[in-house]
Amino acid sequence: MDQDVVQRVKSDPNYQKLVRTRSSYGWLLTWAVMIVYYGFTLLNSFAKEFMGSRIGSGVMSWGVPLGLFVILFTVVVTGIYVRRANSEFDALTDAIQRNAAGGDTGTTGTKQQVRA
């Protein structure tokens, strides 16, 4: 890659915003998932009585809905990230590509047609 293009990309405010925003957002979601996963694991390890206790007068224990919550939480967090990546992060990437090329590269039209 041409060093001139690399410098234009690194000095682009959109690139700096993309790196900063994506990194902080990624870490926020990572910590949320880690808290849920490790919280579930810690409950299984240290609160066995609670996890094995029945809900009401039924036969289901608390471990089953909490385990289902962990799985659904992961799917929801993934969907949240993908939605933001497909909108905000992709728009910033397109702007970076246009600025690095010094104008319209011709690839943004294809991407916009796919999204529409």
N, C-alpha and C positions, 0 to 999 in steps of 0.2 A: 504494500500500500504506500502511496506517495506520502512523504512526511508533511507536505503542505496540506493535504487533505486531513491528515491526523490532527495537525495543529488547528485547522478550522473547526473540526468536530469538537476537540477539547475546549476550545475557547467559545463555542456556541452556548449562549445562555439556556437554550432549550435542552442541550445535552446535560449541562450541570443540574438543571431542574429535574430532568428525567432520572439521573443517577441518584440525586438526593431523595426525591419522592419515592421512587421504586424501592430504594434500599430501606428507608424508614418504614414504608408500608409493609414490605416483606418481613422485616423484623417484628413489627407489631402482630401480624398474622401468625408468624412462627411462634412467638411467645404465647399467644392465645391457644394455639393447638397444643403446645407443650404443657401448658397448665391443665388443659382438659385431659390429655393423655396421661400425664404423670399423676394428676389428681385421681383419676380412675384407678390407676395402678396402685397408688398409695391406699386408696380405700379398700381395694382387694387385699392388700397386705396387712393393714393395721386395723381395719374395721370389718373383720370377717362376719361378726355377728350382725352388723347392720346390713351388709351386702347379702347375707343369707336369710335375713328376716323376710317374712311374707308381707305382701301389700294387702292390707285388709284381711278378709277371710278367705281370699283366693289362694292359689298355689304358686303364683309368680312371686319371685323375690325381687328386691330392689336392684340387684345386679343386672337383670335383664333390661329394664328400661334405661338404666344408666349406660349400659353398653351400647344400646341402640342410639342413645343420645350422642355418644362419642362418634359413632359412624356417621350419623346425620350431620353433626357439627362439622366434620371434615369435609363432607360434600358441600355444605353451605359455604364454608370458608373458601374452598376451591372455586366455587361459582362466583363469589364476591371478587376474588382476585382476577379471575378471567374477565369478568365484566369490566372492571377498571382497566385492565391491560388492553382490552380490545377497544376501549374508547380513549381514555386519556394518554396512556403510554404509547399506543400506536400513532396517535396524532402527533405527539412530540417526536417520535421516531421519524415520521414522514417529514416534519419540519426540519429536522436535523439533516436528513438526506438531501432535501432541496437546498438548504444553505451550504452544505458541503460541496455540492455539485455546482453551486453558483447559479442555480435556477431550477426549473422543472426538469426532472430526470426522465419523465415519461412513465415511471413505474407507479406513481401515485394514482394515476387514472385507473389502472387495473385494480388496485387495492380498493379504491372508492367504489368501483363497479361491483366488486365482490360483496362489500358491506351493504350496499343498497338493496 
